[in-house]
Amino acid sequence: MNLLSISNLTKIGREKPLFSEVSFGLNEGEKAALIGKNGTGKSTLLNTIAGVLSPDEGTVVLNKIGGTSFLPQNPIYSKDDTIKDHIFKSKSPKLEIIREYQELCQTLGDLSQAKQKQYDELISTMEKKDLWNYESQISSILNTLGITDMTRLMGTLSGGMIKKVALAQVLVEDTKLLLLDEPTNHLDIETITWLQEYLKTTDRAILMVTHDRYFLDNVCTNIYELDHNKLKLYQGNYSTYLEKKEIENQIAQNTDRRIESVLRIERDWLMRGPCARGTKAKARIQRDMELINREKFSEDKGFTFEVKGRRLGGKVLEIHNISKNFPKGYAGQNAGTISPVIKNFSYSFTAGQKIGIYGKNGTGKSTLLNIITGTIQPDSGTIVTGVNTHFAYYQQNPVFKDTTLTVLEYIQEAADNVVMNNGKTYSAARFLEEFGFEGKIQYSPVSTLSGGERKRLFLVRLLISNPNFLILDEPTNDFDIFTMNILEQFLTSFEGCLLVVSHDRYFMDKVCDTLFILEDDGAVSGFVGKCSEFIEYITEQKKEATLKESKEKALEREKQKEQESIQTKEQNSSKQKKLSFKEQKEFEQLEIDIEKLEERKTELETLMSGTDYEKIAEYTKEYQDVSNSLEEKYLRWEELA
C-alpha cells in the first residue's frame, strides 16, 4: 500500500531554495531517514509533508485510509492538559472507544444502571472490533515509556517526560505512516534502545530525521540525503550509505583531476586568442567556459575545532560529599515528591579525563552539571575548583539574549581574533568560516538560523574562551551528523577534562572511556569502559536476574506441589471411597491439567520480559487466560478433594 507520494516539492529558504523538485514515495513497511547538514531543510521538508508548512511548489499526497502521525522536534502541548488528555487527543475511533472504556473502568464501584448498560455495550464493541489486543499494546507502550500516572499536568513535566508523552501519543495512534523529527532527542538510552527495537519490527512505514547513527543503522533501510537543494536516495542503512558516499567522492575527485588536466590545454588555446568566427571554434569556447564555471567537487570541509586551550594545574576539580534533593521528572519547585537526585557523591578529576554521565530521564544528570558549574547549589557538600581550571558549559537549550545580532556580531562580542593551536591568529569572520558559517550567513540575524545552526554558533563562542574543562549537556541534540563527526574528532584529541551528558550511544562510545552511573535512588557509581559495553553488561545482568527469578519460582512451585501432593494423598485416602468413578477420573485429569497450566504460566512469565511489545501483548492475554483456567480448575479440585 502506498502511503506517501511527493511530486516536485520546492520550499524557499533564507536566500535560496532549501530544496527543489523533490519527488519520492513511501510504501507500507518502508523505513527511511532524511540526513543532511544543519540548515539544508530536513525538518522543513518533514513539516511540509506533515502539512504544518505549505510548499512553494509541488504536491504532497498522504493516504487518508492508512493515516499519518507526526512527532515534531519540539512537541506542542497545552500546559493544562493531563497526560491522558494529550495522548488521547487523536480522533481515531479505536482510541475514542478505548478511552471511554478506561474512564468507565475507573468508576466500576459506583455504576448506575445506565452506565452499566454503557459498560456492557463497550465490552461488546471491544470484542467485535478486536480492541483488547490493541488496548494491551497501548498499555505496554505507556508502561515501557514510564508513563503510569495519567493525571499529571503537561506543564509540570520535565523536557524528557514531555518528549516521552509526545512519542507515546504518536505510537498509540492507529496509523500506518510515522513522521518522526529527532525522535531520540531527550530520551534516555534505555528508552532509545526500546524504541529502536519497536520501529525495527513494526510494519508501519517510517520517515524520520535523526542524528543517532546506531539508530539509523538498526532501523532504516533507505537513506535520503538533502544536499545542494536536491534529495538523493541511497538504498540500505547508514553504514551502506557511508560506503556509497566514499565511492562517489573518489569518482568525483578523479573526474575533477581529469577535467583540470584537459582545461590546462584548453586555457593555453584560449590564451592564444583563437578566432571565434567559425562554428567549431565557438562550440569549443562554449564547452571550455562550461567546464571552467562548473560546480567543482569539494569534500565536506567540516569544522576544525583547534582552539588553543589553557593548561590544567595540579588541582582540577574536587567534589566532596555533595547531595541534592529535587522533584524527579518534573519542572517547578512545588511539583512532585522531593527525593534524592544526587546522594553523597565525591570525586577528584585529573587532567585528560573523558567521562560520560549515564542515567534515565529524571535521575539528575543535568542537575549534577549545574552543581559543578555553580548554576545551582548542593543541599550539602562542597565543590573545590582548581585555580587554573576554566570551564566551558554547553547547556541543552542555549539562550541568546539578543537574536537581532548578526552571526558575526555575536562572535565579536566574545573576541575579534582567535588564537589556534598552531599559533595562527584568525579573525572572527575567518574563524566562523571554519565552522561552516560562510558568506552572507555571517551578516544574517541569529533569529534566522535553524535550531542546529544556533547550537553550533553557541559552541563556537564557547570554544573561543579557550577552556580546559569542557562540560557538555546533550551536545548532539539538533546537530547534523557531519558536525558531530568533527566534534568527535576534536574531543578525542582534547587535552583538557571532558564531562558529557548524551543519549547518543555512538557519540558516547567515541569520546568517553569512563562513565558515571546515576541510579534512581541518587547514588552515583562508576564504570570503566564504553557506553555500549555498559549496556551489554546491564543487559546480561537483567537476563541473569530474570533467569534466576524464574528458577527460584519454579523451585518454590515444585516444593508447593510436593506439599500439596502429600496433602492430596492424605485427603484422598479418607475421601477416595466417597467419589464416584466419573468423579475420580475427573479428579485425576484435573491434577494433570493443573500441572500443565502451571508449567505454561511459568514459561509465559519468562517470555513477558522480552522487548517485542506485540508478542508481549499476546503473551499477556494468554497469561490471563491461563490464570483464569487455573483458578477454575483449582476450585473444582478442592470440591472433589
C-alpha positions in Angstrom: 0.0 0.0 0.0 1.3 3.4 -1.0 1.2 5.8 2.0 3.1 8.9 0.7 3.6 10.4 -2.7 5.6 13.6 -3.2 6.0 15.3 -6.5 8.3 18.3 -7.4 8.3 19.7 -3.9 10.0 23.1 -3.5 10.5 25.3 -0.5 12.3 28.7 -0.5 14.6 29.4 2.4 16.5 32.4 3.7 18.4 33.3 0.5 17.6 30.4 -1.9 15.5 27.2 -2.2 16.1 24.9 0.8 15.1 22.1 -1.6 13.6 22.0 -5.1 11.9 19.4 -7.3 11.9 16.8 -4.6 9.9 13.6 -5.6 9.7 10.3 -3.8 7.2 8.0 -2.1 6.8 5.5 0.8 5.0 2.2 0.9 3.8 0.3 3.9 6.7 -1.2 5.9 9.4 1.1 4.4 11.7 2.7 6.9 13.6 5.8 5.6 15.7 8.6 7.1 16.4 12.2 5.9 20.0 13.3 6.6 22.0 16.4 5.7 23.8 19.3 7.2 22.0 21.8 9.5 20.1 24.3 7.5 19.6 22.1 4.4 15.8 21.8 5.2 15.4 18.4 6.8 12.9 19.5 9.4 11.3 21.9 6.9 10.7 19.0 4.5 9.2 16.8 7.3 6.9 19.7 8.4 5.8 20.3 4.8 4.9 16.6 4.4 3.0 16.7 7.7 1.0 19.7 6.5 2.4 22.1 9.1 4.1 24.2 6.4 2.9 24.8 2.8 5.1 24.1 -0.1 6.0 26.9 -2.5 5.7 24.4 -5.4 4.7 20.7 -5.8 2.3 18.4 -4.1 2.1 16.0 -1.1 -0.4 13.2 -1.2 -1.0 11.2 2.0 -3.0 8.0 2.2 -6.1 9.1 4.3 -7.1 5.5 4.9 -3.7 4.5 6.3 -3.4 7.6 8.4 -0.4 9.7 9.4 1.2 10.5 12.8 3.7 13.3 13.2 6.2 13.8 16.0 7.7 17.4 15.8 11.2 18.2 17.0 9.7 20.3 19.8 6.3 18.9 20.8 3.4 21.2 21.0 1.2 20.8 24.1 -1.2 22.6 26.5 0.2 23.0 30.0 -3.3 22.5 31.5 -3.8 19.1 29.7 -3.3 15.9 31.6 -1.1 13.3 30.1 -4.2 11.3 29.3 -5.8 14.3 27.5 -2.7 14.8 25.4 -2.2 11.1 24.4 -5.8 10.5 23.5 -6.3 13.8 21.5 -6.3 11.7 18.3 -9.7 11.4 16.6 -9.1 7.7 15.9 -12.4 5.8 16.5 -10.4 3.0 18.2 -8.7 5.3 20.6 -12.0 7.0 21.5 -13.6 3.7 22.4 -10.6 2.6 24.5 -10.6 6.0 26.3 -14.3 5.7 27.1 -13.7 2.2 28.3 -10.8 3.2 30.6 -12.8 6.1 32.0 -15.7 3.8 32.9 -13.4 1.3 34.5 -12.3 4.0 37.0 -15.9 4.2 38.2 -16.7 0.5 38.4 -17.6 0.6 42.0 -20.4 3.1 41.5 -22.1 2.3 38.2 -25.6 3.4 37.7 -28.0 1.2 35.6 -27.4 3.4 32.6 -23.6 3.3 33.0 -23.7 -0.4 33.5 -25.6 -0.7 30.2 -23.0 1.6 28.6 -20.2 -0.5 30.1 -21.7 -3.8 28.7 -22.1 -2.2 25.2 -18.4 -1.1 25.3 -17.3 -4.6 26.3 -19.3 -5.9 23.3 -17.8 -3.3 21.0 -14.3 -4.1 22.2 -14.9 -7.7 21.4 -16.4 -7.1 18.0 -13.6 -4.7 16.9 -10.9 -6.9 18.4 -9.6 -4.0 20.6 -8.4 -6.0 23.6 -5.1 -6.7 21.9 -4.8 -3.0 20.8 -5.6 -1.9 24.3 -2.9 -4.1 25.8 -0.4 -2.8 23.2 -1.1 0.7 24.3 -0.7 -0.2 28.0 2.6 -1.9 27.1 3.9 1.2 25.3 2.9 3.5 28.1 4.5 1.3 30.8 7.7 0.9 28.8 8.0 4.7 28.5 7.4 5.0 32.2 4.1 6.8 31.9 2.0 5.4 34.8 0.2 8.4 36.3 -2.1 9.7 33.5 -3.4 12.5 35.7 -0.2 14.6 35.7 -0.4 18.0 34.0 1.8 18.5 31.0 3.1 21.8 32.4 4.7 20.1 35.4 6.7 17.6 33.4 10.4 17.7 32.5 11.6 18.1 28.9 12.4 14.3 28.8 9.0 13.3 30.0 7.2 15.7 27.6 9.1 14.0 24.8 8.1 10.6 26.0 4.4 11.6 26.2 4.6 13.1 22.7 6.2 9.9 21.5 3.6 7.8 23.2 0.8 9.8 21.5 2.3 9.1 18.1 2.9 5.4 18.8 -0.5 4.6 20.1 -2.4 6.2 17.2 -3.8 3.7 14.7 -1.9 4.9 11.7 0.3 3.4 9.0 2.8 6.2 8.5 5.1 7.8 11.1 6.8 11.1 10.5 9.4 11.5 13.3 11.7 14.6 13.8 14.6 13.7 16.1 12.6 11.0 18.0 15.7 10.2 20.2 16.2 13.7 21.5 15.8 14.0 25.3 15.2 10.2 25.7 17.4 8.1 27.9 19.4 5.3 26.4 17.2 2.5 27.7 14.1 4.1 26.1 16.1 4.7 22.8 17.0 1.0 22.7 13.4 0.0 23.2 12.2 2.5 20.5 14.8 1.2 18.1 13.5 -2.3 18.5 9.9 -1.2 18.2 10.5 0.7 14.9 12.6 -2.1 13.6 9.9 -4.7 14.0 6.7 -2.7 13.3 5.0 -2.9 9.9 4.3 0.8 9.9 6.1 3.0 7.4 8.6 5.5 8.8 10.2 8.7 7.6 12.5 10.3 10.2 15.1 12.9 10.8 17.7 11.7 13.3 21.4 12.1 14.1 21.7 8.9 16.0 23.9 6.7 13.9 23.3 3.4 15.7 19.6 4.1 15.4 19.9 4.8 11.7 21.9 1.6 11.2 19.5 -0.6 13.0 16.1 0.8 11.8 16.4 2.3 8.3 16.5 0.5 5.0 16.8 3.7 2.9 18.7 6.9 3.4 17.6 10.2 1.7 20.3 12.9 1.7 19.5 16.6 1.3 22.4 18.3 -0.4 22.6 21.3 -2.7 18.8 21.7 -2.7 18.3 18.2 -4.0 17.2 14.9 -2.5 19.2 11.7 -3.3 18.2 8.1 -2.4 20.8 5.7 -1.0 19.4 2.2 -0.6 20.5 0.4 2.6 21.3 1.5 6.1 23.6 4.2 7.3 26.8 2.1 7.0 25.9 1.3 3.4 25.3 5.0 2.8 28.8 5.8 4.0 30.3 3.1 1.8 28.5 4.5 -1.3 29.4 8.1 -0.4 33.1 7.2 -0.2 32.9 5.6 -3.7 31.1 8.7 -5.0 33.7 11.0 -3.5 36.6 9.1 -5.1 34.9 9.1 -8.5 34.2 12.9 -8.2 37.8 13.6 -7.2 39.2 11.6 -10.2 36.7 13.3 -12.5 37.9 16.7 -11.3 41.5 15.8 -11.9 40.8 14.7 -15.4 38.9 17.9 -16.2 41.6 20.1 -14.8 44.2 18.3 -17.0 42.0 19.0 -20.1 41.5 22.6 -19.0 45.2 23.3 -18.8 45.5 22.5 -22.5 42.3 24.5 -23.3 43.4 27.5 -21.4 46.6 27.7 -23.4 44.5 27.5 -26.6 42.2 30.3 -25.3 45.2 32.5 -24.3 46.4 32.3 -27.9 43.3 34.2 -28.9 41.6 31.8 -31.3 39.3 33.1 -33.9 35.8 32.5 -32.8 34.0 33.2 -36.0 33.9 29.6 -37.0 31.1 27.3 -35.6 33.5 24.7 -34.3 35.6 27.4 -32.5 32.5 28.9 -30.9 31.3 25.5 -29.7 34.8 24.7 -28.3 34.9 28.0 -26.4 31.4 27.5 -25.0 32.4 24.0 -23.8 35.5 25.3 -22.2 33.6 28.0 -20.3 31.1 25.5 -19.1 33.9 23.4 -17.7 35.6 26.4 -16.1 32.3 27.5 -14.4 31.2 24.0 -13.4 30.3 23.2 -9.8 33.5 21.7 -8.6 33.6 18.7 -6.3 34.6 19.6 -2.8 34.9 17.3 0.2 32.9 18.2 3.3 35.0 20.9 4.8 34.0 20.2 8.3 34.9 22.4 11.3 38.4 22.5 12.6 38.0 22.6 16.4 41.6 23.6 17.1 41.2 26.5 19.6 44.2 26.8 21.8 43.4 25.6 25.3 44.8 26.5 28.7 46.9 24.1 30.7 45.4 22.5 33.8 47.0 22.8 37.2 47.7 20.1 39.7 44.2 20.5 41.2 41.5 20.4 38.6 38.1 19.8 40.3 37.3 18.1 43.6 33.7 17.1 44.7 33.2 16.3 48.4 30.0 14.5 49.5 27.5 16.6 47.6 23.8 15.8 47.9 20.8 17.4 46.2 17.1 16.7 46.8 14.8 17.7 43.9 11.4 16.7 42.3 12.2 14.0 39.8 10.7 14.0 36.3 9.0 17.4 36.9 9.5 21.1 36.2 8.8 23.5 39.0 9.6 23.7 42.7 6.3 22.5 44.1 5.6 19.7 41.7 6.1 16.0 42.5 7.7 14.3 45.5 11.0 15.6 46.8 13.6 12.8 46.6 17.4 12.5 46.4 18.8 13.2 43.0 22.4 13.2 44.0 23.4 11.5 47.2 26.8 11.7 48.9 28.9 11.9 45.7 32.6 12.5 45.9 35.2 12.6 43.1 38.6 14.2 42.2 39.2 14.9 38.5 42.6 14.7 36.9 43.8 16.2 33.6 42.8 14.4 30.4 39.8 12.5 31.8 36.8 12.0 29.5 33.8 10.9 31.5 30.2 10.3 30.3 27.2 10.5 32.6 24.6 7.7 32.2 21.2 7.5 33.7 17.5 7.5 33.0 15.5 10.7 32.5 15.0 12.5 35.8 17.9 10.8 37.6 19.8 14.2 37.9 22.3 14.3 35.1 21.8 17.9 34.2 21.5 18.7 38.0 25.0 17.3 38.5 26.4 19.5 35.8 24.6 22.6 37.2 26.1 21.9 40.6 29.6 21.6 39.3 29.3 24.8 37.3 27.7 26.7 40.2 24.4 27.2 38.4 22.7 25.7 41.4 23.9 24.9 44.9 24.0 21.5 46.5 22.0 20.9 49.7 25.2 19.6 51.3 28.8 19.1 50.4 31.4 21.2 48.7 33.0 21.8 45.2 36.6 22.9 45.0 37.8 24.2 41.7 41.5 24.5 40.7 43.0 27.9 40.2 43.8 27.2 36.5 40.5 25.4 35.7 38.4 27.3 33.2 35.0 25.8 32.4 33.0 26.0 29.2 29.5 24.9 29.8 27.3 23.9 26.8 23.7 23.7 28.0 20.9 21.8 26.4 18.9 24.9 25.4 21.4 27.7 24.9 19.9 31.2 25.4 20.6 34.1 23.1 19.9 37.4 24.8 19.7 39.3 21.6 18.8 37.4 18.5 18.8 40.6 16.4 22.6 40.5 16.4 24.2 39.1 13.3 26.2 35.9 13.5 29.5 37.9 13.2 28.5 40.4 15.8 27.6 37.6 18.2 31.1 36.1 17.9 32.8 39.5 18.0 31.2 40.1 21.4 33.5 37.4 22.7 36.6 38.1 20.7 37.7 39.8 17.5 40.6 37.4 17.0 41.1 33.7 17.9 44.4 32.0 18.6 44.7 28.4 17.2 46.8 25.5 18.5 49.4 26.1 15.7 49.9 29.7 16.8 48.0 31.2 14.0 45.6 34.0 14.7 42.2 34.1 12.9 39.8 36.9 12.7 36.3 36.2 14.0 35.0 36.2 10.4 37.7 33.7 9.2 37.1 31.5 12.3 33.4 31.4 11.5 34.1 30.1 8.0 36.0 27.2 9.6 32.7 26.3 11.3 30.6 26.4 8.2 29.3 30.0 8.6 30.3 31.4 5.2 29.4 34.3 3.1 26.1 36.2 3.7 25.1 34.0 6.6 27.7 35.9 8.8 25.6 39.0 8.3 22.2 37.3 8.9 20.5 37.8 12.3 20.8 34.9 14.8 17.0 34.7 14.7 17.1 33.4 11.1 19.3 30.4 11.9 18.0 26.9 12.2 18.0 25.1 15.6 21.1 23.2 14.8 22.9 26.3 13.4 22.2 28.2 16.6 23.6 25.5 18.8 26.7 25.3 16.6 27.1 29.0 16.9 26.8 28.8 20.6 29.5 26.1 20.7 31.8 28.3 18.6 31.5 31.1 21.1 32.3 28.8 24.0 35.4 27.5 22.4 36.7 31.0 21.8 37.2 31.3 25.6 40.0 28.7 25.4 38.6 26.3 28.0 40.5 23.4 29.6 37.4 21.8 31.2 34.5 21.2 28.8 31.1 20.3 30.2 28.6 19.3 27.5 24.9 18.7 28.2 23.3 16.9 25.3 25.6 18.5 22.6 24.4 16.2 19.9 20.7 17.3 20.0 19.9 19.1 16.8 23.4 18.7 15.4 23.8 17.2 11.9 25.9 14.0 11.6 28.7 15.9 9.7 29.1 18.4 12.6 29.1 15.6 15.1 31.9 13.7 13.3 34.1 16.8 13.5 33.2 17.4 17.1 34.1 13.8 18.0 37.5 14.3 16.3 38.1 17.4 18.4 37.1 15.8 21.7 39.2 12.7 21.2 42.3 15.0 20.9 41.2 17.5 23.6 43.9 17.6 26.3 41.7 19.0 29.0 38.9 17.4 31.0 35.6 16.4 29.5 32.3 15.8 31.2 29.4 15.0 28.9 25.8 14.0 29.1 24.5 12.4 26.0 21.9 9.8 25.0 23.7 9.3 21.7 25.4 5.9 22.2 27.7 6.3 19.2 28.9 9.7 20.4 29.5 8.4 23.9 31.5 5.4 22.6 33.7 7.7 20.5 34.6 10.4 23.2 34.2 8.8 26.6 36.2 5.9 28.2 34.6 6.1 31.7 31.0 6.5 32.9 29.3 8.0 36.0 26.2 5.9 36.5 23.3 7.8 38.2 20.9 5.4 40.0 17.2 6.0 40.8 18.0 6.4 44.5 20.5 9.2 43.9 23.6 7.1 44.2 26.5 7.6 41.7 28.7 4.7 40.7 31.5 4.3 38.2 32.1 2.1 35.1 35.4 1.9 33.3 34.6 1.3 29.6 32.5 2.4 26.7 28.8 3.1 26.8 27.9 0.2 24.6 29.9 -2.1 26.8 28.0 -0.9 29.9 24.7 -1.5 28.0 25.8 -5.1 27.2 26.8 -5.5 30.8 23.4 -4.4 32.3 21.5 -6.4 29.6 23.4 -9.5 30.6 22.7 -8.8 34.3 19.0 -8.4 33.7 18.9 -11.7 31.7 20.7 -13.5 34.6 18.4 -11.9 37.2 15.3 -12.9 35.2 16.6 -16.5 34.8 17.4 -16.7 38.5 14.0 -15.4 39.5 12.3 -17.9 37.1 14.4 -20.8 38.6 13.5 -19.7 42.1 9.8 -19.5 41.3 10.0 -22.9 39.7 11.7 -24.4 42.8 9.1 -22.8 45.0 6.3 -24.2 42.9 7.9 -27.6 42.9 8.0 -27.5 46.7 4.5 -26.3 46.9 3.4 -29.1 44.5 5.1 -31.7 46.7 3.4 -30.4 49.8 0.0 -30.3 48.0 0.6 -33.8 46.7 1.2 -35.1 50.2 -1.9 -33.4 51.5 -3.9 -34.6 48.5 -2.9 -38.2 49.1 -3.8 -37.9 52.8 -7.2 -36.4 51.9 -7.8 -38.9 49.1 -7.2 -41.8 51.5 -10.1 -40.7 53.6 -12.3 -39.4 50.8 -11.5 -41.7 48.0 -14.3 -44.0 48.6 -16.9 -41.2 48.6 -16.1 -40.3 44.9 -17.9 -41.8 42.1 -16.0 -43.5 39.2 -16.7 -40.5 37.0 -15.6 -38.0 39.7 -12.4 -40.0 40.4 -11.4 -39.8 36.7 -12.2 -36.1 36.6 -10.1 -35.6 39.8 -7.1 -37.4 38.2 -7.4 -35.3 34.9 -7.6 -32.1 36.9 -4.2 -32.8 38.5 -2.7 -33.4 35.1 -4.3 -30.2 33.7 -3.2 -28.1 36.6 0.4 -29.3 36.3 0.5 -28.4 32.6 -1.1 -25.0 33.2 1.4 -24.2 35.9 4.3 -25.0 33.6 2.8 -22.8 30.8 2.3 -20.0 33.3 6.0 -20.1 34.3 7.0 -20.1 30.6 4.8 -17.0 29.9 6.3 -15.1 32.8 9.8 -15.5 31.2 8.5 -14.6 27.7 6.8 -11.4 29.0 10.2 -10.0 30.0 11.2 -9.5 26.3 11.2 -6.3 24.1 8.8 -7.2 21.3 5.7 -5.4 22.5 3.4 -7.1 20.0 4.4 -10.6 21.3 4.3 -9.3 24.9 0.7 -8.3 24.3 -0.1 -11.8 23.1 1.7 -13.4 26.0 -0.1 -11.1 28.4 -3.6 -12.1 27.1 -2.6 -15.8 27.2 -1.2 -15.4 30.7 -4.6 -14.0 31.8 -6.5 -16.9 30.2 -4.2 -19.5 31.8 -4.6 -17.8 35.2 -8.4 -17.9 34.9 -8.4 -21.5 33.8 -6.1 -22.4 36.7 -8.4 -20.7 39.2 -11.4 -22.6 37.9 -9.6 -26.0 38.0 -8.3 -25.4 41.5 -11.8 -24.6 42.7 -13.2 -27.9 41.2 -10.2 -29.8 42.5 -10.9 -28.5 46.1 -14.5 -29.6 45.7 -13.6 -33.1 44.7 -10.7 -33.4 47.2 
